[in-house]
Amino acid sequence: MAIRKKIAIFIIFSIIMSYKIQPENPLYNPSKQLLEQLFATTSRVKPSSDSILYDLGIIVFTAMYHHHFGNEKSKVILEDQVTIFEEALNEYSVENPAKQTLVGGYLSFGLVYHFLKKYAKMEASPYFEENLNDIAFAALEFQLDIGNLDFLYGATGILHYMLLYTKDKNTRNKAISLYLTHLQKTKLHLKGGITWEDYYFRHREGKVGINLGLAHGVPGILKVLLSIHAYAELEPQKNGIKKIIQGVVSFLKNVVFEQHEIAYSYFFIPDVEQDVSSVNTRLGWCYGDLSNALILFQAGKVIEDDATIQFANEILQKSCKRTLQSSTKIRDAGLCHGTAGLQHMYQIAYNYTQTEDLLNTSQHWLQETFEQCNPFINKRTYKKFNPIEKKYEIDNGFLEGAAGIGLSLITLLTGDSSWNELLLLNDV
């Protein structure tokens, strides 16, 4: 399937703008320098995986870098990566529906394709897009059949993809209906609200577990419900979805560990006694206060509930005080649970609230990003911390590696945050 088109240096289209630092800001030049070093690092990699989390994410970084800061060298690198992408796509075959998730398989190729259309003027392929729609719907059915509502690896992420990119209204509406029907059938009434059990916890532990992380749990479901609400055209539909959103918000509010400085835990099992004195979580995108508070803030806006907005604001403000490694569990600079992810999310929080503390905290984590990258970047590499093997290892990819850090710096320097959709951080 030939979908190649010559890369253009200049591309004009509408870009979502947000806060950005100006050239006179003392942080501008160090940020730009680190961005250039990260680009030099990822430019040497030949993307070979089928996951947006890893090598495919490098192509998104290259395309956005070239759009904003490109030259002849980056043009050649991008063209080379597009060639590799097309060859890999042509050779890829869909055999296992379980493998088709947002972050692995055909849909990951689809995400990169849509970014290349936008940033590199890749020629549109209606045939490829139709295949993507069919595979996404089949994958959604499969994940719902087994009860997997995970964002990264299950039905919630697949529906998020379809809401963003499926143009056919009938297909999109069928997918929404399928998802909502499953939510209604499987919801649990707990803690004064509604929630859903975690698929992986059930299979690992053999009992109900509620995942409270954005990457895998209830906050991810809440975010997709906000997007569904935005798509609903009739008032009765909007009201029905709003009631579900209100139920999820109530649940999240009622599982806060109020006696502890940290608001959310990885798993909370409501029918099991909890020792709140030992509760601890990282501060990150995947789990923890910050990403959950951002989604709750968005939910408060959608359901027009000032109390929820205030609740989210309080969590954001409280989290600003958590800067020590012992409190945050930060060991590297990656987006998922590292300093660049925190910098980027606090920047989003500042965009929402215009609160100076959040901007200052964002800049604190930017400085920490410099510190985390410095030991490696001068050697033209980046290393993340592997908590299982207790060592640092090279990662050039999107979620935990150099490409993701680079994307956060592109947003900081240009205000272009279009890649937020890859982490459910997009506006609704």
N, C-alpha and C positions, 0 to 999 in steps of 0.2 A: 504494500500500500504506500504509494508515493505521496507524501504530504509536505514535501520540502519546498521552501521558498527562500530566496536569498535574503539574508539578514540585513536589515537597514539600520544605520547608525542612529537615526533620529526617528522616533515614533511619537505620534501625538494622539492622546486620548485622555479621557477624564480620569483623574487620579484622586482617590480619597485622601484628603489632607488632614494633618493633625499637628500637634506641637512639634516644632523642630528647633534645634539650636542654630544660632546665627554665626557667621564666620568670626565675628568679634568676640564670641564667647571663648574663654580659655580652654573649654573642653572640646572645641570644634576640631582643632588641629590634631590632638591626640586621637580623637575618634576617627578622623579621616585617615590618619596614618595606620591605625590598627585595621581599618577596613581594607586598605591597600595590601597590608600584609596577609590578611585572611584570604583575599582574592588570589594573591600569588600562591598561597598554600593550596587552595582548592583547584586552581587552574592546572595543577600537575596531575590531577586525578582523572582517570577515565571512568565515568560512571558505569557501573556494571550491575547494580541490584535492581529489583523490581519494586522498591519501596520508596515512597516520598520521604520517609524518615531518615533514609541513609543517602546513597549516592544520587538518586533521582532529585533529591532536594538541592544538590549542588547546581543542577541545571536551572532551577528557579532562581537561585542566588546569582548565577552568572547572567541570566537574562535581565534581572532587575539592576544589577550593577552596571551592565553595559548600557542600559537605557539612561541611567542617571549620570554615569561617570565615564562612559565608554570612549575608546580610542581604537585605532586599527588593531592593536594587539588583542584587546578584549573581543573585538569583532571576529577575529580568527578563532579565538578560543570558543566563543559561542557557536560559531558555525560548525566547529569540530564536534562539540557536544550535541548539537542538533542531529548531526549525522549518526553519532553513536546511538542517540535516542531512537531515531527512525529505524536503524538496523535492529536494535533490541526489540522494538515494538513489532516489527515484521516477523521476527522469529518467535515471539511469545504466543503460546497457545493456552486457552482457557480449558483446563481439565477438571480442576477441583473447585467446586463452588465455595467450599469453606475458606479457601485462600483468597477469595475476592472480597476484600475489605477496603476501607478508605485508604489504608496505608500499606497495602500489599497487593500486587497483581495489577489487573487491567485498570482499575480505578486510579491507582497511583500514576500509571501512564496518562490516564485522562486528566488528572490534576495538572501534570506538567504540560500536557498539550494545550490546555486552556491558558496557562500562563504564557506559553510561547506564542499563542495566537495574539495575546494582549501586548506582550513586550517585545516580540521578535518578528511580528507580522508573518507568522507561520500560516500557510494557506489552510483555510477551513476544509474539513473533510466530513460532509454530511453522513457518509457511509460509516466512518469511524464513530461519529457521535451517536448514530442510531444504535450501533453495536454496544457502545458504552451504556446507553439507556437500558437496553435489553438485559445486559449482564448485571447492571446495578439493581434492576428490579428482581431478577432471579436471586441475586445474592441477598437482597433484603428479605425475600421470602424464606430463604434458607436459614438466615440468622434468627429471624423471628420464630421459625419452627422449632429451633433448639433453645429458644429463650435467651439469646445473647443480646443484651441492650448496650454493650460496650460502645464507646465512641471510637476509639482507635481500631478495634478489632471486631466490631459487631454492627448491629442494625442501626444504631443511632448515627454512627459516622457515615454509613451508606446513605441514609435518608438526608443527612446534611449535604452530601455531595449532590443528590438529586435536586434538592431545593435550590442549590446554587446553579446547576448546569443543565438540568433536564428541561428542554424548551417545550416539549410536548405536554400540554396542559392536562390531557386525560391521563397520561402515564404518571405525571407528578401527583395528580389528585388521587389516583388509585394507590400510589405508594403511601401518601399521607393517611388515607383511610385504613390501609392495612396496619400501619404503625399505631394509629390511635386505637383501633380495635384491640390490638394486642395489649396496649397499655391499660385499657379499661378492664380487660379480662384478668390481667395479672397483677394489678395494683394491690398494695397492702395498706390497710388503714392503721397507721402507727403514729404515736406521738402527736396526736391532734392534726395529722395531715395525711398525705398519701406518698407512697414511695414504691420502689421495686427492688427485688433482691438481686444480688450480684451473681451472675452465671458462673464465674470462675470460683468464687468462694463456695458456692453450693457444691461444685464438683470436687473441690479440694478438701473441704471440711465436712461435707454431708449435712449441712444445716444452713439456715437463713443467715445471710450476711448482707449488710447494706454498705455499698461502697460510696464514700462521700468525696471522691476526687473527680475533678473535671475530666480527666483523661479516660476514666473507666466507669464512672458512676452517675449518681443522681443529678449532680449539677450539669453534666453533659446532656442528659435527657431534658432538663429544664431549659437549657439554651435552645435546643431544637424545637421544643414546644413554643418558645418565643418566636422563632422563625415561622413555624406553622401558623401562629396567630397573625403574623404579618401578611401571610399569603391568603388567609381566609377572606372571602369577598362578602359573604352574607353576615348580617349582624347576629343571627342565632348561632352560626358557626363560631364566630369570634367569642361570643358569650360562653359557649360550651368549653372552648379551649381555655378561656380565661379562668374558669372554675378549676380546671385541672392545674393550671399554673399556680393559682392561689393555694391549692392543696399541697403542692410540692414546696412552695415557699414556707408554708406553715410547718411542714415537717422539718425543713432545714433550720428554721428558727428554733425549734424545740429540741434539737439534738446538740445545741451548743453546750460545751462544758464551761459553765459560767464561773466556776471556782478556779479556773486555770487560765493562764495568759493566752493559751492557744485555743482557738475557737473550734477547730474541726479535727477529727481523727481519721485515720485511713479507713477503718471499718467501725461501724457502730452497730451492735446487735441489740436492739431495744429490749428483747426479752431476757437478756443476760446482764447480771449486775456488773457495773463498771467501776473500776478503781480510778477515780478521776485524778488522784494524786500522781498517777504514773502515765497519764495520757501525754503523748508527745507526737508531733508531726513535723515534717520538713516545711519550709516556706518555698513554694514553687508553683509552676503551672500545673503539673500533674496532680498534686495534692496540696491541700492546705488553705489557709485563710484567704490569701490574696486573690487567687483565681476564683474561688467561690464567691467572694465579696463582689467581684466585678460582675459576675452573672446575676447575683441577687440585685445589684444596682440596676442592671438592665431590666430585670423582671419588675422591679418597683416602678420603673418608668412605664413599662407596657401595661401593667394593671392599675396604674395611677394610684399607687399606695405610698404615701409619704413616710409611713412608719417603716416600710421595707427599705426605702431609700436611706432613711436615717440609720437603720440597723446595719446596712452594708457600709455606710460611711463610718460608723463606729469601729467596725472590724478593720477597715482600711487604715484609719487613724491609729488604732492600737498596734497594728502590724508594723507601723513605721518604727516602733521602738525595738523591734527584733532585728538586730544587726550582728549579733555574735554567732559564730559557727555552732556553738552549743545549742542555740535557740532555733537556728534556721536549717542546720545540717547541710549548709552550702560547702561544696568541696571543689567546684569547678565553675566554668563560665557559661555552660550551655543553656539553651532555652528551657528545657524541660524542668530542671530543678537546680539551675545555676544562676550566676549573677546577671547575665544578659537577659534572662527571662524575667527576673525581678525588675531590672531597670526598665524593660519594655512595658511590663504590666503597671508599674507605678506611673509611667508616662501616660498610659491610657487612663488610669485613675485621675491623674491631674487634668487630662482633657475633659473628663466628665465633671469634675468638681471645682477646678481652678483653685484648689487648696495648696498653699505654698509648701506645707509639710510634705505633701506627696511629691511635688517637684523636687524638693531637696533630697528626699529619700531616693528618688529615681537617679539623681546625680551621684548620690553616695554609691549606689550599686554600679553605676558606670565606672566610677573610680576603681571599685573592686574588680570589675571586668578587666580593666587594664592590668591590675595586679595578678589576676588569675592567668591571663594570657602571656604575660611577660616572660615567664621561665621557658616558654616553648616557641613563641612566635618568631623570635630572632633566628631560630634554626629552621624557619619555614615549615613549621608543623604546629598542630594543636593537639593537646591531649585532655581527655575527660577522665574523671575518676571512676574506676570500676569498684563499687562498694562490696561486691562479692569476693573478688580476688584482692581487694585492698591495694590497688595499684593504678597508676595512670597509664592510659593507652590512647593511641591515635584515633581520632574520630573527625572526619571531614564532613559529615552529613548534616542534616537539617535539625533534628530534634535535640541532639546532645552535642553536636559538633560545630566545626568552623563555619559551615554555611549558614546555620541558624544564627550564630553570633553576628555574622556579617549582615544578615537581613535586619536584625535589630538596629544595627548601626546605620543602615540605609534609611530606615524610618526616622531615626534621630536626626540625620543630616538633611533629609529631603521632605519629611512629612508623609511620604508614601507608605501606607500601612496595608496595602491590598492583600498581603500574604497573611494577615491576621485570620482570615477565614480557615486557614489550615489548622489553627489551634482553637477554633470556636470563639476567638476574641473579636470577631467582626461585629459591627453595630447591627441592630435589628430595626 
